[in-house]
């Protein structure tokens, strides 16, 4: 892959010649002259310890980068969807009224 093809926030398939044994997916954080800093977002379980040791970051030469399969990107985005629900927080006055009612009982 050429430097001109790599953009910040791209999700790319990569391989490491030394640190990781299997190909992985990474999100481009920074672009250098001949390489890019990636945040490792999807990897094989055998590389779990190495990824942890690297703090989920790795610098990869452009020649070891290629476009990630769209199917795989969709899988990752589906996993990243949050199930967190946001509830409205009652105002302090409302809480005081509740406390007052409890005190009356």
Phi, psi and omega in degrees: 000146181267154178304320182294340180274346184263130180234152175302140180076001173294146172255120186235154173273138183216163172224149180248137182279342183235309191285315185248144184273334183242157175298156183212170175251141179218153178259129183290122179257323183209146181246129177253188182295314183239004185207177179222146174272124181244144167267122183286120184246341178208129185206167179284146181302330181296339180263011185305312181295317180296318180296318178298316178299328180275000184056037178061021179233145178204145175261128184232135176295145180304328182293342179259016179246147172208165179299138178281147177298134181302324179301316182292321179297318179297321177301314182294317179296324178294320178294327184283348181295133185270144175260013182288134178251138180257130178249149178288136180268130181294147178290159182300322179300317179298320179294322180296320178297318178298315179297320179297318180296320179295321181293327180292329182285000000 
